[in-house]
Amino acid sequence: MIDFSDIYDNVPSWDRFLTVDEQNNASRKLAEDYSGHVELMDIGKSTLGESILCLKIGSGKFNSFLHGFPNCEEPYGGNHLTYLSESLAKHDEIREALDYTWYIVKCSDPDGARRNEDFQKGPMTTLNFAENYYRTPHSITPDGCFPFRYGPLDLNKPTAETRALMSIFDSIKISFISALHMMKWGGISFMVPHECPELYAPLQNAAKRFNVFLRKRPGTMLAPGIMHAQYLQPARNYIRHYAAGNHNLEPINGCDSYEYAQIWNPDSFIIIPECCLWYEPRMLDDRESDTTLGEAFEYGNGKMNEANNFLLDTWKEAEPHLKTETPWKQMTWENVEPLIAKYTNVSNPPFKFNPKVHARKATTAEKIGIEGHDDLYRMFNLGGMYKMFDEEVKVSGSEKAQELKDRCHDRLVEYDKFLHAEYDIVNTPIRSLVGMSIGAVLEASQYTRGLVRNP
């Protein structure tokens, strides 16, 4: 058994998330300081021409690919991978015992990440997050545009960022992957592609060590805190629905990194330690509430439907006045389009629970997890629409765009005031997020070695 305690004990305490420049500067310094076993590679350019950097650490038998910012508004991966890469470089005994060659891309979507940096620099508030919200649309997100050909799908539209990542996947056989996603509300959900019981206790212990509680909100759970992640296989989800006769499906432009890796190595494994920015102390209360799960779901759906109707109505009113093509306009359209088309989501399938689940009493933790999730999440796409109007006003000076910008911001502030009136919002310490997720990556990398027949 490998002793990781020195790595765990020395996780730094940050008060904010690292910017793209800070991550890149740390990578350059690490490659200089440990040139014997650390190499810095420029694997390609982003859509806007920025270098995408990859650290290659060690020379083990197995190959691992780790990347941060798989969704560009999810920033903790930069801190995680900066500290993990330094730890792997410094600890020769641990690096050699793990027997991996590590390919680490701290930021796979630098263009998108930079659009969120006013939040990453602080303050870490829900309103600041929403006011600076940008999420690369799924149609062009780097970790969703890998080529895939099977059945009705013949997809070969990789983005510039995806092509950069493909330069790694196409040249070596990847065994272990981690994409450092994060949610915004709750505890930790260790996302895995299939049952892996030998891994459950080590993952749960990693969370306990850093005082991160296990997910309380219902999901496709395999064990406490361990969740089967259906979104890991969007292309296969598409094919399953298509084969069943459902052709009104979400358009996709490719598969994700795990599906692509499995083309070359069917034994590959992925873990996503999907932690959260904020939580509410009542999420630790497992006593029965006065609400059924069905009522909590109904509450959340009502809040999201109300917010989506506002988005759709505002989009229809705004569309004739939108003259400027911006990333926020494309994002907002791709948020609105499903509300019109009503197609089946294959990239992030919604949960479905049977009537018995709906009928039982929710715990207080479940109630707060479900209802608070949607009270918070309804702010994000609205924040993106607000940014769309802000960019339009900057370019065109449109009075109508200014009017709609103000309307969106007023609604955003209303949502945020309601959120803070109903919930005690607590920031999860970045140190806890990073330490817990590094534990997950190190433990899962060991587990993966037992799965791979021909590394």
C-alpha angles and dihedrals in degrees: 000000000000116000109226095170095112090056092047095046094054102049104137125240110238127188094202143012123274120254123232091256092051091050092049093047090051090051092052092050093048092052090051095047096046102029092149094071106006123078126181113214130190099216099179147309131283122237089270093046102260118145116252106215127208127191116214109201127183132347106253129154094251125061124223129190119198126175139178131213096032081159105031097224091059102087110170093089090075092059092041096051094042091057095038093051091050090049094049090048094049101041105067094173094052093044093051094044091053088054095209136134102218122214106191124186106182093192121020093176107042095161092056095039092056090056089063099045096105085069095041090056090052174236093149095215129137092239094050089049092052095043090056098037121146125155118179107243114254091242090068104022109130095230093052104050105069114134116267131175124183135120110328093357124088102163123171109148105117115176120231089262092049091051089054091054090045089060086071099039093047095050103045139028109255116211103171130035135180124181109192102225122163135194125212106229130048140007130307128314112189101208116209134170097231143353113307106168095172088064100049099084095046090051093047090048091051089056092046092050091059097037095248112145122225120255114282099180113096118260144136091307124183094178135342105309093358116107136183103234109216091181090069090081110043095154093051090046088054092051093048092053092043092051089052090057100260108130098163091092136151109267112245131187099204148327128285129258095267093053090047093049090051090060087066099030117022089188094061119124134204134197126189113193093203104194129172138244096216140020140178121234091231087068085080092059111097095178118120116270128209091252131083119228088245091056091049091050090048091051092051094046090050093053093048093046091051091050093046092050089054090051093049095047092047092048092052091050093046102042098087089052099048106102100155125080108218135157089252092055092053090046093050093049091051088051092050099041095072089053088060101037095039092205127164114272112232101166095059108011116202119243120257123200130185123247093261090061091049091050100052123091114264119231115239088253092054093045093051091042094054102037096038091048093062095038086058102035094053086070097063106068088039088055089051090052090049089054090049091057091043090056091045091053092049092055106032104020088223112180090206091053089050091051092051092044090056091046092052092047092050089052091046092053089047091054092047094050090050091049093054093043092055101035140039100232114209126183114229106231111254089226089060092049093049098042095047093047094047087054089052093050095048094046094045092048089058091047091051093059088068092055100050114088099183112021 
